[in-house]
Amino acid sequence: MTRRAHLVTIVALVAACASLAGQGSSSPPAGQARGRGPQPPQSPRAIAPSDFTGYWVSVVTEDWRWRMVTPAKGDYDSVPLNAAGRREADGWDPQRDEANGEACRAYAAPAIMRVPGRIHVTWDNDAALRIEAEAGTQTRVFRFGAPAADRGQPAPTWQGESVASWELGGRAGMFGGPPPKPGGALRVVTSRIRPGYLRKNGVPFSANAVLTEYFNVLGPEDNGDLWLVVTTIVQDPQYLATRFFTSTHFKKLSDGSSWHPTACRAS
């Protein structure tokens, strides 16, 4: 069986198990164990359907010319830029970015998962996941639930404000049945991102961009490998004619011995 076929089989099994787990009319209501009264809701960490923590390294099997080297100015093939986006990309000037203290424009949330290197995933607390990236020494925090009211409206940052949820799978919960259990995916929606680049050669996204990501852990394969697949969707009415999709793959490492953070570079 090929690796792709093996991964597809795993995804199908996860979806089937999630569906079966939520079925059955004899299940107690959500938050209530059999024979006991209502229980407090479990934390996002406690109900995590997969273990996303650990060190992971990106495996570049596609888009080599745009990820492994800095593309030439004006090379924005496969990105659905509109006319305004193309004009902005054609004006890319890395020396200007360096001088303005904006060398991290290509390391912002919509692009950081595409930059080759390692990431480190940990739980910041029971309701927040943290992702540290070697590239650009960037840190992302995914908070479950609505943003805290006391956070107000913080200024946009390279990694923005990320709200996470477990993606629900299967058909459980329909027609008055018990609520569905989490499937395998972590869904993250990020906004309030400081304007930056989708690619290192100045392909732009604006302050209006909204990033939606789906994180899935697949495996283990026959050799024990675990994979993290990140599907990214960028919506930006200012610079994109339609949504921009990418899929990025990471393989799990045994430890952090190869961890080597590097600073942002404009070119």
C-alpha positions as CSV (number, residue, x, y, z in Angstrom):
1,M,0.0,0.0,0.0
2,T,1.4,3.4,-0.9
3,R,1.8,6.1,1.8
4,R,-0.9,8.2,0.3
5,A,-3.4,5.3,0.3
6,H,-2.4,4.4,3.9
7,L,-3.1,8.0,5.1
8,V,-6.4,8.1,3.3
9,T,-7.3,4.8,5.0
10,I,-6.4,6.3,8.4
11,V,-8.6,9.4,7.8
12,A,-11.5,7.2,6.8
13,L,-11.1,5.1,10.0
14,V,-11.0,8.2,12.2
15,A,-14.2,9.6,10.7
16,A,-15.9,6.2,11.0
17,C,-14.9,5.8,14.7
18,A,-16.0,9.4,15.5
19,S,-19.4,8.7,13.9
20,L,-19.9,5.4,15.8
21,A,-18.8,6.8,19.1
22,G,-21.5,9.4,19.1
23,Q,-24.4,7.1,18.1
24,G,-26.8,5.2,20.3
25,S,-30.0,6.4,22.0
26,S,-28.9,5.1,25.4
27,S,-26.0,7.6,25.8
28,P,-26.4,10.1,28.6
29,P,-26.8,13.8,27.9
30,A,-23.7,15.8,27.2
31,G,-21.7,16.6,30.4
32,Q,-23.6,13.9,32.4
33,A,-22.0,10.5,33.2
34,R,-24.2,7.4,33.5
35,G,-25.7,7.3,37.0
36,R,-24.3,10.7,38.1
37,G,-25.4,14.3,37.9
38,P,-24.1,16.9,35.5
39,Q,-20.4,17.1,35.3
40,P,-18.2,20.2,34.6
41,P,-17.2,20.4,31.0
42,Q,-13.8,19.0,30.1
43,S,-11.0,21.2,29.0
44,P,-9.9,21.3,25.3
45,R,-6.7,19.6,26.4
46,A,-8.6,16.7,28.0
47,I,-10.7,16.0,25.0
48,A,-8.0,16.5,22.4
49,P,-8.6,13.7,19.7
50,S,-4.9,13.5,18.8
51,D,-1.6,14.4,20.3
52,F,-0.3,17.4,18.4
53,T,2.6,18.0,20.8
54,G,6.3,17.5,20.1
55,Y,8.9,18.5,17.5
56,W,8.0,18.3,13.8
57,V,10.0,19.0,10.7
58,S,8.6,20.2,7.4
59,V,8.9,17.8,4.5
60,V,8.9,19.8,1.2
61,T,7.5,17.6,-1.6
62,E,5.8,20.3,-3.5
63,D,6.2,24.0,-4.4
64,W,10.0,23.6,-4.0
65,R,10.8,26.7,-6.1
66,W,8.7,28.9,-3.9
67,R,9.6,27.5,-0.5
68,M,13.3,26.3,-0.6
69,V,14.6,29.5,-2.2
70,T,13.4,33.1,-2.5
71,P,11.5,33.3,-5.8
72,A,12.3,36.0,-8.3
73,K,10.5,39.3,-8.1
74,G,7.2,39.0,-10.0
75,D,6.9,35.2,-9.6
76,Y,3.5,34.8,-8.1
77,D,2.3,31.8,-10.1
78,S,-0.5,29.8,-8.5
79,V,-1.5,32.7,-6.0
80,P,-4.8,34.1,-7.1
81,L,-3.7,37.8,-6.8
82,N,-6.0,40.5,-8.2
83,A,-4.6,43.6,-10.0
84,A,-3.9,45.4,-6.7
85,G,-2.1,42.4,-5.4
86,R,0.1,42.0,-8.5
87,R,1.0,45.7,-8.3
88,E,2.0,45.3,-4.7
89,A,4.1,42.2,-5.4
90,D,5.8,44.0,-8.3
91,G,7.0,46.7,-5.9
92,W,8.8,44.3,-3.6
93,D,12.0,45.7,-2.1
94,P,13.7,43.6,0.6
95,Q,16.2,46.3,1.4
96,R,13.4,48.6,2.2
97,D,11.8,46.0,4.4
98,E,15.1,45.5,6.3
99,A,15.5,49.2,6.8
100,N,11.9,49.6,8.1
101,G,12.3,46.8,10.6
102,E,9.9,44.5,8.7
103,A,12.1,41.6,7.8
104,C,9.5,39.3,9.3
105,R,6.8,40.0,6.7
106,A,7.2,36.6,5.2
107,Y,7.1,34.9,8.6
108,A,3.6,36.0,9.6
109,A,0.8,33.5,10.3
110,P,-0.4,33.0,6.7
111,A,3.1,32.0,5.6
112,I,5.0,30.7,8.6
113,M,3.9,27.0,8.2
114,R,5.2,27.1,4.7
115,V,8.7,28.2,5.7
116,P,11.0,25.1,5.8
117,G,12.2,24.1,9.2
118,R,11.1,22.7,12.5
119,I,8.1,23.5,14.8
120,H,7.6,22.7,18.4
121,V,4.0,22.2,19.7
122,T,3.1,22.3,23.4
123,W,0.1,23.1,25.6
124,D,0.5,26.6,26.9
125,N,-2.3,25.8,29.4
126,D,-5.4,23.5,29.3
127,A,-7.1,25.8,26.8
128,A,-4.3,27.1,24.6
129,L,-1.8,25.4,22.2
130,R,1.5,27.0,21.5
131,I,3.5,26.6,18.3
132,E,7.1,27.8,18.1
133,A,8.8,28.0,14.7
134,E,12.5,27.8,14.2
135,A,12.1,30.1,11.1
136,G,12.1,33.7,12.2
137,T,11.9,32.6,15.9
138,Q,8.1,33.0,15.8
139,T,5.5,31.9,18.3
140,R,1.8,31.3,17.7
141,V,-0.8,30.7,20.5
142,F,-4.1,29.0,19.6
143,R,-6.8,29.8,22.3
144,F,-9.9,27.7,22.5
145,G,-13.2,29.5,22.9
146,A,-14.1,33.1,22.3
147,P,-11.4,35.7,22.9
148,A,-11.3,37.0,26.5
149,A,-13.2,40.2,26.9
150,D,-10.4,41.8,28.9
151,R,-8.0,41.4,26.0
152,G,-9.9,44.2,24.1
153,Q,-8.7,44.8,20.6
154,P,-4.9,44.3,20.6
155,A,-2.8,45.8,17.9
156,P,-2.2,43.5,14.9
157,T,0.9,41.3,15.2
158,W,2.7,39.0,12.8
159,Q,0.9,36.0,14.2
160,G,-2.4,37.7,14.9
161,E,-5.2,36.5,17.2
162,S,-6.0,32.8,16.8
163,V,-9.2,31.1,18.0
164,A,-9.1,27.2,18.0
165,S,-11.8,24.5,18.1
166,W,-11.9,20.8,17.7
167,E,-13.6,20.0,14.4
168,L,-16.6,17.8,14.9
169,G,-16.9,14.6,12.8
170,G,-19.5,12.0,12.0
171,R,-23.3,12.3,12.0
172,A,-23.8,12.0,15.7
173,G,-25.9,14.8,17.3
174,M,-28.4,15.0,14.4
175,F,-32.1,14.8,15.0
176,G,-31.9,15.1,18.8
177,G,-29.2,12.6,19.3
178,P,-26.2,13.1,21.7
179,P,-23.7,15.7,20.7
180,P,-20.9,14.6,18.4
181,K,-17.4,13.9,19.8
182,P,-14.4,15.7,18.3
183,G,-13.1,14.3,15.1
184,G,-9.4,14.4,14.3
185,A,-8.9,18.0,13.2
186,L,-7.9,21.1,15.0
187,R,-9.5,24.2,13.4
188,V,-7.9,27.6,13.9
189,V,-9.1,30.9,12.6
190,T,-6.7,33.8,12.8
191,S,-7.4,37.5,12.2
192,R,-5.8,40.9,13.2
193,I,-2.6,40.0,11.4
194,R,-0.1,42.6,10.6
195,P,0.2,42.9,6.8
196,G,2.9,40.8,5.3
197,Y,3.8,38.3,2.5
198,L,2.4,35.0,1.5
199,R,5.7,34.3,-0.2
200,K,9.1,35.7,0.6
201,N,9.3,37.6,-2.7
202,G,6.7,40.1,-1.7
203,V,3.4,38.4,-2.6
204,P,1.2,40.4,-0.3
205,F,-1.7,39.9,2.1
206,S,-3.4,42.8,3.8
207,A,-4.6,43.7,7.3
208,N,-8.0,42.4,6.1
209,A,-6.8,38.9,5.6
210,V,-8.4,36.0,7.5
211,L,-6.6,32.7,7.9
212,T,-8.3,29.4,8.5
213,E,-6.2,26.3,9.1
214,Y,-7.0,22.6,9.7
215,F,-4.4,20.5,11.6
216,N,-4.5,16.7,11.3
217,V,-2.2,14.1,12.8
218,L,-2.0,11.0,10.6
219,G,-0.3,7.6,11.3
220,P,1.6,5.9,12.6
221,E,2.8,4.3,9.3
222,D,4.3,0.8,9.2
223,N,7.7,2.3,10.1
224,G,6.3,4.3,13.0
225,D,6.2,7.7,11.3
226,L,3.7,10.2,12.4
227,W,2.6,13.1,10.1
228,L,1.1,16.5,10.8
229,V,-0.8,17.9,7.8
230,V,-1.8,21.6,7.8
231,T,-4.4,22.8,5.3
232,T,-4.3,26.6,5.0
233,I,-6.9,28.9,3.5
234,V,-6.3,32.6,3.2
235,Q,-9.1,35.0,2.4
236,D,-8.1,38.6,1.6
237,P,-10.6,40.8,-0.4
238,Q,-7.9,43.5,-0.8
239,Y,-5.3,41.5,-2.7
240,L,-6.8,38.1,-3.6
241,A,-9.4,37.4,-6.2
242,T,-10.4,34.1,-4.5
243,R,-9.3,31.9,-1.6
244,F,-5.7,30.7,-1.5
245,F,-5.2,27.1,-0.5
246,T,-2.0,25.3,0.5
247,S,-1.3,22.0,2.2
248,T,1.9,21.5,4.3
249,H,3.4,18.3,5.7
250,F,5.5,17.7,8.8
251,K,7.0,14.5,10.1
252,K,7.4,14.0,13.9
253,L,10.9,14.0,15.4
254,S,11.9,11.9,18.3
255,D,13.3,14.9,20.2
256,G,14.4,18.5,19.9
257,S,18.2,17.9,19.5
258,S,18.2,19.5,16.0
259,W,16.3,22.6,17.1
260,H,18.0,25.7,15.7
261,P,16.0,29.0,15.7
262,T,17.0,31.6,13.2
263,A,16.2,35.3,12.8
264,C,13.9,36.7,10.2
265,R,15.5,37.6,6.8
266,A,13.9,39.8,4.2
267,S,15.5,38.0,1.2
